[in-house]
Amino acid sequence: MASPRRSAFVPLAAGIPTARASRTALCGAPPSLTGRRVAAGAAHLGAAATLSSSAAAVGAASSSFVDGSLAVVSGAAPREGTLADAAVVAATVVMAIAPGDRVKVGVLGCTGSVGQRFLTLLEGHPWFDVVALGASARSAGKPYAEAANWKQATPIPAAFADLTVSECSPTSGAMADCAVIFSGLDSSIAGEVEEAFAAAGAAVFSNAKNHRMDEDVPILIPPVNADHVEILTAQRARRGWSTGCIVTNANCSATALTIALVPIHRAFGIKSLTVSTMQAISGAGYPGLPSMDILDNVVPLIGGEEEKMEEEALKILGGLSEAKDAFAYADVTVSAMCNRVNVLDGHTEAVSLKLVKPATPAEVIAAIEAYPSVSKDLNLPSAPAKDVVYTAVADRPQPRLDRMLGGGFTVSVGRVRGCNIADIRLVCMGHNTIVGAAGGSVLNAELCITKGLIG
């Protein structure tokens, strides 16, 4: 039975910043969050009465994008786009006028690479308060600063250094009070632990592969498939959860790939693609590969990575059934070759595309440049100014120069040109531990907050 302790959290839209880098300055005091559960009907009436700023912003941003051939959100096949399509992307933001609690969150796998990245991104977050940290039994009971072998470029956030680490159980200490759980657990243990938290009433945002291909679990990437969050109603009904749920992000290389390709797919349709990755060593976690394996070397195998890219991309780029209870996979053939290279952060990918509707390189570039700033238009606090950008510089993107664009949340696309075998080829690059991992989960939780799905 789901825990009765939680109630829905809904942000005060008027106080929400649109870029993480300046979110504190723009937001001032944390946004008010109501502690009362808002009935679905009342929520929709409130949204209709005020016509939330996020929906209006998406419509405005999309007005230049939709030209009769571009579809902002849909399933696999390209179709005519309208402003109504763009509005589907916008989450319903319900206005709250009474002061309420901030959202209490916990981080599982807090001592690992992804867990550490979570904490750097959650420090000073305007909506989330980290109150619980979970790790293995050998770390439990220790202050975080003692338990973690900290490997980030910035110091341990002071707010978390003295927090006592607990075991990864929904009944362990402050974990019992968390409405949101961010999971950086290894896949060897993530599956059952995440299910236990969801069954206890928490919304779980997972980086692990365990539940990505479940029939009722979204692989959520807001700039690509924000509407997929709507399957959570069916997930809860099917699993008997009232407030709990599981939302996953994608494999890090699949994240950069789909964010880069969604403008092209919506505009022209993608029939097939081949992708060769050059993946950073941070994707292997810490301590990662032995130096003798990666120095002066490229390793042309990352176990299971190619299969994940080929499967996950179809679910991500697809749509939902009319009943919002099943996924319609994109009709795209994907062939991936994944390589580990001697780069610290940032996955680079060389892609060739066969399109449904013929397009010139200039038309493809125009589609990328015109694609809406979906995460920003949804008023997500961690959103970059642009989710995907095109660079005309001949030798870009490069991981060392471009991985921190948009605070690590923006995917860069360059070298768009014709292909002698397919139709279009390009290079894309994204930060694998920010937008491709912990940051992606933070965006997903922010989206669920704006949809009134937390609590």
C-alpha positions in Angstrom: 0.0 0.0 0.0 1.3 3.4 -0.9 2.4 5.7 2.0 -0.2 8.4 2.9 2.5 10.8 4.0 2.9 12.7 0.8 0.7 15.3 -1.0 1.1 16.8 -4.4 3.6 19.6 -5.0 2.8 22.2 -7.6 5.2 25.1 -8.4 4.3 28.8 -8.4 4.9 29.5 -12.1 5.5 33.2 -11.6 8.8 32.5 -9.7 10.3 30.0 -12.0 13.6 30.8 -13.7 14.4 29.5 -17.2 18.1 28.7 -17.0 20.0 26.9 -14.3 23.0 29.2 -14.4 20.9 32.1 -13.2 18.0 30.3 -11.5 18.9 31.6 -8.0 19.2 35.2 -9.1 15.9 35.0 -11.0 14.0 33.1 -8.5 15.0 34.8 -5.3 13.2 33.0 -2.6 12.2 29.4 -3.4 9.0 29.1 -5.4 5.9 28.4 -3.3 4.7 24.8 -3.4 1.3 23.9 -2.2 1.0 21.0 0.2 -2.5 20.3 -0.8 -3.5 17.6 -3.3 -5.1 19.4 -6.3 -7.9 17.5 -7.9 -7.3 16.9 -11.6 -10.4 18.7 -12.7 -9.6 21.8 -10.6 -6.0 21.7 -11.9 -7.2 21.9 -15.5 -9.7 24.6 -14.7 -6.9 26.6 -13.0 -4.6 26.1 -15.9 -7.3 27.1 -18.4 -8.2 30.2 -16.4 -4.7 31.5 -16.3 -3.4 29.9 -19.5 0.0 29.2 -18.0 3.0 31.1 -19.1 4.8 27.9 -20.1 2.1 26.9 -22.6 2.1 30.4 -24.1 5.8 30.4 -24.4 5.9 27.1 -26.2 3.3 28.3 -28.6 5.3 31.5 -29.3 8.6 29.7 -29.7 7.0 27.2 -32.0 5.3 29.8 -34.3 8.5 30.2 -36.3 9.2 26.5 -36.3 5.9 25.2 -37.7 5.7 25.9 -41.4 3.2 23.3 -42.6 5.8 20.5 -42.7 7.4 20.4 -39.3 5.7 18.6 -36.4 7.0 19.4 -32.9 5.6 16.4 -31.2 4.2 13.2 -32.7 5.0 9.6 -33.2 7.4 8.2 -35.7 6.0 9.6 -39.0 6.4 13.2 -40.0 3.1 15.0 -40.5 1.8 18.6 -40.7 2.6 20.6 -37.7 0.3 23.1 -36.0 0.5 25.3 -33.0 -1.8 22.8 -31.3 1.1 20.3 -31.7 3.4 22.6 -30.0 1.0 23.1 -27.1 1.0 19.4 -26.5 4.7 19.7 -25.4 3.8 22.2 -22.7 3.2 20.8 -19.2 0.1 22.1 -17.4 1.4 24.5 -14.8 -1.0 24.9 -11.9 -0.8 28.3 -10.1 -0.3 28.0 -6.3 -0.9 31.0 -4.1 -0.5 29.5 -0.6 3.1 29.0 0.7 4.0 25.4 1.0 6.9 23.0 1.5 9.8 22.5 -0.8 10.1 19.0 -2.2 12.2 16.6 -0.1 14.5 14.4 -2.2 16.9 11.6 -1.6 19.9 10.4 -3.7 20.7 6.7 -4.0 24.2 5.7 -5.0 25.3 9.0 -3.6 29.0 8.1 -3.3 29.4 7.0 -7.0 30.1 9.2 -10.0 26.5 9.8 -11.0 25.5 10.3 -7.3 28.2 12.9 -6.9 27.0 14.7 -10.1 23.5 14.7 -8.7 24.7 16.6 -5.6 26.5 19.2 -7.6 23.4 19.9 -9.7 21.0 19.8 -6.7 23.0 22.3 -4.6 20.9 25.5 -4.4 18.0 24.0 -6.4 14.9 26.3 -6.1 12.5 23.4 -5.7 14.4 20.5 -4.2 15.8 19.9 -0.7 18.2 17.0 -0.4 17.4 15.5 3.0 18.6 11.9 2.5 21.6 10.1 1.0 21.7 6.4 0.3 24.6 4.1 -0.4 25.9 0.6 0.5 26.0 -0.8 4.0 29.7 0.0 4.4 29.0 3.7 3.9 25.8 3.8 6.0 26.1 5.7 9.3 29.0 7.8 8.1 28.9 11.6 7.3 28.8 12.0 3.6 32.2 13.8 3.4 33.8 10.7 5.1 31.9 8.1 3.0 32.4 9.6 -0.4 35.6 9.5 -2.4 34.8 12.8 -4.0 36.0 13.1 -7.6 34.2 16.2 -8.9 36.0 19.4 -10.0 34.2 21.4 -7.3 34.2 20.8 -3.5 31.6 18.7 -1.8 28.6 21.1 -1.3 28.7 22.2 2.3 25.0 21.5 2.7 25.6 17.8 2.1 29.0 17.2 3.7 27.6 16.4 7.2 24.5 14.5 6.1 24.5 10.9 7.5 24.5 8.3 4.8 21.8 5.6 5.2 21.1 2.3 3.5 19.0 2.3 0.3 15.7 1.5 1.9 12.5 3.5 1.8 12.1 3.1 5.5 15.7 4.2 6.4 15.9 7.5 8.2 15.0 10.6 6.2 14.4 8.4 3.1 10.9 7.8 4.5 10.1 11.5 4.0 11.2 11.9 0.4 8.7 12.5 -2.3 11.4 12.2 -5.0 14.3 9.7 -5.2 17.1 10.2 -7.7 18.8 6.9 -8.3 22.5 6.6 -9.4 22.6 3.0 -8.4 24.4 0.4 -10.5 22.1 -1.8 -12.6 23.2 -4.9 -10.5 21.1 -3.7 -7.6 18.9 -0.8 -9.0 15.9 -2.8 -10.2 14.4 -4.1 -6.9 15.5 -1.1 -4.8 13.8 1.4 -7.2 10.6 -0.7 -7.2 10.6 -0.7 -3.4 10.8 3.1 -3.3 8.1 3.5 -5.9 5.8 1.1 -4.0 6.3 3.1 -0.9 5.0 6.2 -2.6 8.1 8.0 -4.0 8.6 9.2 -7.5 11.9 7.5 -8.6 14.1 9.0 -11.3 16.5 6.4 -12.4 19.8 6.4 -14.4 19.9 2.6 -14.5 19.0 0.4 -17.5 16.8 -2.0 -15.5 13.3 -0.5 -16.1 14.0 1.5 -19.4 12.3 -1.1 -21.6 9.4 -1.8 -19.3 6.1 -1.5 -21.1 4.8 1.2 -18.8 8.0 3.1 -17.9 9.0 6.2 -20.0 12.5 6.9 -21.1 11.9 10.5 -20.7 13.9 13.4 -22.3 11.8 16.6 -22.1 13.1 18.2 -25.3 12.3 15.0 -27.2 9.2 13.3 -25.7 7.8 15.3 -22.8 4.3 13.9 -23.6 5.6 10.4 -22.7 5.2 11.4 -19.0 1.4 10.9 -19.5 1.9 7.1 -19.3 2.5 7.4 -15.5 -1.3 7.3 -14.9 -1.4 3.9 -16.5 1.8 2.8 -14.8 0.3 3.6 -11.4 -2.9 1.9 -12.2 -1.2 -1.2 -13.5 1.2 -1.6 -10.5 -1.2 -0.5 -7.8 0.9 2.6 -6.9 -1.0 5.8 -5.9 1.8 8.4 -5.7 4.9 6.3 -6.6 6.3 5.9 -10.1 9.4 5.1 -12.0 10.8 7.4 -14.7 14.1 6.6 -16.4 16.4 8.6 -18.5 18.2 7.1 -21.5 21.6 5.6 -22.0 24.0 8.6 -22.1 24.9 8.2 -25.8 21.2 7.6 -26.8 20.3 10.9 -25.0 22.7 13.0 -27.1 21.7 11.2 -30.2 18.0 11.7 -29.9 18.2 15.3 -28.7 20.3 16.0 -31.8 18.0 14.2 -34.2 14.5 15.1 -32.9 14.4 18.3 -35.0 15.3 16.3 -38.1 12.9 13.5 -37.3 10.0 15.7 -36.7 10.7 17.7 -39.9 11.6 15.1 -42.4 11.3 11.6 -40.8 14.3 9.3 -40.3 14.1 6.0 -42.1 17.4 4.6 -40.8 20.7 5.7 -39.2 24.1 4.6 -38.4 26.1 6.0 -35.5 29.7 5.6 -34.4 30.4 6.9 -30.9 33.5 8.3 -29.2 32.5 8.0 -25.6 34.3 9.6 -22.7 35.9 7.6 -19.9 33.7 9.1 -17.2 30.9 7.0 -18.7 32.6 4.0 -17.2 32.3 5.4 -13.7 35.1 5.6 -11.2 37.8 4.2 -11.2 36.9 3.4 -14.8 39.3 1.8 -17.2 42.9 0.9 -16.2 45.3 3.5 -17.6 47.1 0.9 -19.6 43.8 0.2 -21.5 42.9 3.8 -22.4 46.1 5.8 -22.6 47.2 6.1 -26.2 44.3 3.9 -27.2 40.7 3.6 -28.4 38.6 0.6 -27.1 36.1 -0.5 -29.8 33.8 -2.2 -27.4 31.5 -1.0 -24.6 29.5 -4.0 -23.3 25.8 -3.8 -24.1 26.0 -0.1 -25.3 25.2 -0.7 -28.9 22.1 -2.7 -28.1 20.9 -0.1 -25.7 21.3 2.7 -28.3 19.5 0.7 -31.0 16.6 -0.2 -28.7 16.1 2.9 -26.6 16.2 5.3 -29.5 13.0 3.7 -31.0 11.1 4.1 -27.8 12.3 7.7 -27.2 11.5 8.9 -30.7 8.1 7.1 -30.8 4.8 8.1 -29.4 2.0 7.1 -27.1 -1.1 5.1 -27.8 -4.4 7.1 -27.9 -5.2 5.7 -24.5 -1.8 6.8 -23.1 -1.2 3.3 -21.8 1.4 2.0 -24.3 4.3 3.1 -26.4 4.3 3.2 -30.2 7.9 2.7 -31.2 9.4 4.8 -34.0 9.8 2.9 -37.3 13.5 3.6 -37.6 16.4 1.2 -38.1 19.4 2.0 -36.0 22.9 0.5 -36.3 25.4 1.6 -33.6 29.1 1.1 -33.0 30.4 2.3 -29.6 33.9 3.2 -28.8 35.6 4.3 -25.6 38.1 7.1 -26.1 40.6 9.0 -24.0 38.4 12.0 -23.2 37.2 12.8 -19.7 33.6 14.0 -20.3 31.5 14.4 -23.4 30.3 11.8 -25.9 30.9 12.6 -29.6 28.9 10.8 -32.2 29.2 10.6 -36.0 25.8 9.9 -37.6 24.6 9.1 -41.1 20.8 9.4 -41.8 18.5 8.1 -44.4 15.4 10.4 -44.5 11.8 9.7 -45.3 11.4 13.1 -46.9 14.4 14.4 -48.9 16.2 17.4 -47.4 19.3 19.4 -48.2 21.9 20.1 -45.6 20.7 23.7 -45.4 17.2 22.5 -44.7 18.4 20.2 -42.0 20.4 23.0 -40.4 17.3 25.3 -40.6 15.2 22.6 -38.8 17.8 22.3 -36.0 18.0 26.1 -35.6 14.3 26.6 -35.5 13.5 23.8 -33.0 11.8 25.2 -29.9 13.7 25.6 -26.6 11.4 23.0 -25.1 12.9 22.6 -21.7 13.1 26.4 -21.2 9.6 26.9 -22.5 8.3 24.3 -20.0 9.8 26.6 -17.3 12.1 23.9 -15.9 14.6 25.5 -13.5 17.6 23.5 -14.8 16.8 24.1 -18.5 19.4 25.6 -20.8 18.6 28.5 -23.2 18.6 25.9 -26.0 18.3 22.1 -25.8 20.1 21.6 -29.1 22.2 24.0 -31.1 23.9 24.0 -34.5 27.5 25.2 -34.9 28.8 26.3 -38.2 32.4 26.1 -37.1 34.1 23.6 -39.4 35.8 21.5 -36.7 33.1 21.5 -34.0 31.6 20.2 -31.8 34.5 19.1 -29.7 34.0 17.7 -26.2 36.7 19.9 -24.4 35.3 23.1 -26.0 31.5 22.4 -26.1 30.5 19.9 -23.4 29.6 22.7 -20.9 27.4 24.6 -23.3 24.1 25.4 -21.5 25.7 24.2 -18.2 26.2 20.7 -19.7 22.5 20.5 -20.7 22.8 21.5 -24.4 23.6 19.1 -27.2 25.7 20.5 -30.1 25.4 19.5 -33.7 27.9 20.3 -36.5 29.4 19.2 -39.8 25.9 18.7 -41.4 26.5 17.7 -45.0 25.4 15.3 -47.7 26.2 11.6 -47.5 27.4 9.5 -50.4 25.6 6.4 -49.0 22.7 7.8 -47.0 21.2 11.3 -47.3 22.7 13.4 -44.4 25.7 13.0 -42.1 26.5 15.0 -39.0 28.4 15.1 -35.7 26.7 15.6 -32.4 28.1 15.9 -28.8 26.6 16.0 -25.4 27.8 15.9 -21.8 27.4 12.3 -20.7 27.1 12.8 -16.9 25.0 16.0 -17.0 22.3 15.9 -19.8 23.2 12.3 -20.4 22.8 11.2 -16.8 22.1 13.1 -13.5 21.1 16.3 -15.2 18.6 14.4 -17.4 17.0 13.0 -14.3 16.7 16.4 -12.6 15.0 17.8 -15.7 12.6 14.8 -15.6 11.7 15.4 -12.0 11.2 19.1 -12.7 8.8 18.2 -15.6 6.8 15.9 -13.3 6.5 18.7 -10.8 5.1 21.0 -13.4 2.6 18.3 -14.4 1.4 17.8 -10.8 2.6 14.2 -10.8 4.7 14.3 -7.6 3.1 13.4 -4.4 
